[in-house]
Amino acid sequence: MINSIKKKIKIIYKTIIINFFYLIYKKPTIKNKKKDDSEKIYDLKIDKNKYSIFEFQYGRIYTDSNDTTAYITANNNISEASLQYRKFDFINSKNQKISNNEVLKNGTPKLKKKINGNILSLISGGASRDNFTHWFTDVIPRIKIYQQKFNLKRITKFYVPSIKYKFQLESLSYLGINKQDIITSEDYKHIEANKIYATTHPCFHKPTSVKRWSLKYLKKIYINSKSLKKYQKIFIDRDQFKLLDLDNLKKYAGYRVLMNENDIRNYLSSIGFIIIKPENFSFSEQIKIFSSAKYVIGLYGAAMMMLAFCKEKTKVLEIKPQKGGNEFKNISKLIRLKHKQIILKPIIKSPTPQNGLLICSIDKIKKELKFLGLKNV
């Protein structure tokens, strides 16, 4: 009864807020067939892939920082650059038609922040706000698309999903983008500027379809220093086994954990692998480590995005749940790494398809390392 009353109060409150903001900002609409002279669209190609840059004179951006981002022209039309993600299974989301964008129904119920100058929006929806892989497949490559037509010097502020993680600020600093140049969608969800620029999604909303040009761009930006020779054979340690209650494993079925990671660590250490936890290193140190590696072993997960910085012919052994994606295998293929996978069925059915509690035998690791050319295993 109490929960039902609270729910009704929340609905009433939300309705009041939405109607209040209708009075301040007119609800956006989908433009008709006539051209909107406050929006310009520049079409271009990168390696035969078609992209667009959207330019808005005195336009607005409204976002919920995750699923919805609306680019609104000075004529109050919603642009095709907009994002409207919807879940189509437990963990995945898909960008819908702009007719499904929330602002067409609820308007823009946040106070607007005016920016004097030009903004480049790197908002990408989905997991780009806090996921390491999505940051480098969805966010950073948008800068390359923009640079195909314009110079970054014309941008006053960069509008990003978040800067709450060190790697986000550090990765932007390589491009000469400092903290004072950044506005985050977590701080300001409704902004207006003299000019706003947005781009097509770099891999068309499919991280498993990251493009070769995108990976080349990452290497060009970030690999500019000597590698660390001592990190030639590395194992990426997630160190999550200690989080489990072994008397209640069903509770952790949605985790992604190597149950015998201690045995794997001990074996790999005995044959010369260095055990690393990427989060213990700065982003620049991680780049040096991975660009020096000859062998990389790791469990499917965000840290494997660092494969993008490995040199050609690096040997990769990826351990993954049977329903995990192939984005890292695709990265290896595009930059010519030798990539093998050990695919495992979780010991308990996981509610999250790409996760699971896993046991990987040392014999399987030995077999794949021999195939990758490592002697004395």
C-alpha angles and dihedrals in degrees: 000000000000092000090050091053091048090051092052091048091052091051092049092047092049091049091051091050093048093049091046092055091047085069092053102038122027113237110259122244137200109262119246124233093283115100117260104224092199091067127062123189122202116195121205144157133233113188090340091307112126119229138166136214115210119207121194123191107214091345131155138229123209120183142163087211092246127034104013131049120163123193106203124193126222086258088058095250122140112236130226086241088076124112126222112171123190129184113249096177138002097295110006129083134192133208111246134202115288089249085075094055111126095227091068087064105029104024120216106310098184131086112261124244113210118215121196104218141023125319129202109203117214094175108140108169127219114056097341091107096068110001117101095210095048091048090061098038101038108024114032096044090060086074090060091052090051091047091057087075109015143035116249089227090077090064117095099182136013116220109212136175094242147331098199092115124068094230091060096058093038094051091050092048090064086067093050092258110139130191093261088058093058135089117185127211088226090065100035121027097173120044140163129197142174088256130004123196125197133169142208114272108275095230098023095254093304115105089188086064098057109158130239092236089056093055092046089053092052092052092047092053102040111029102077105121140062117283124237108255095202092066098069096125115035138175117200106226117205091180093202101132089089089063093065130096101218091201092060107034094152088070089063099043090115093059124093105230138150102227093201097041092129091059090046092050092049093049095047092047088054091059096047105272118144113223112224136181104204093208088065090065133064117250091254091051091050090054091053091048096049095041089056096047123111094180128030124184122181148142117259107273147101095297089066087071085081086076084084088075097050120110121247117286094023108152115237129191113189121191111202145164113258092252097045117120129257099230093118094046087052091051090052091051093050095050095036103251121153104244130188128176134209104204116201136189112228115249088229123033108260123221086213109064097212094048136064147137105275139192116199116189119228088230091062090051091049091050094052093044089054089051089051089054102256111146129210096030 
